[in-house]
Amino acid sequence: MLLPCIPMAVFAETGTVIATGDFDATTGLTWTVYDGTTLVISKTGDGTGAMPDYTGTNDKPWEAYRTTITSAVIGDGITYIGARSFQECTALKTVTMADSVTSMGAYVFNADGALEAVKLSENLEQIPNGTFNGASALKALEIPYNTGI
């Protein structure tokens, strides 16, 4: 199963913003939860940016929606997905990454038992250990040819 790249504008036009915020003022990275079910990580302005690493379940800014988010979109301009970014997002089913993502930290999708399909970036260099620990429902994982595992 291949997942199409979902245009970010679709969410802004059809979804209701439930929560939004900046990672920090210097990166230009923002996160937005639409309708309580879709998490979009995006980059504003020029250039690229990296998401921060997290240490556990309760330190992510979208924590209040961890059990309702069913899809995540990592938008263009994001170069790094922080460690444990989606850990224990228990309802998360699909993830789409822009091709700007070149690396990610450990345990990004750890304990995401509902995760079914992930479309990885064409430029992802390696899948770190523990990335899909506990992702027991995973049915479709599109791994680009040059990505190390």
Disulfide bonds with the S-S distance in Angstrom:
none
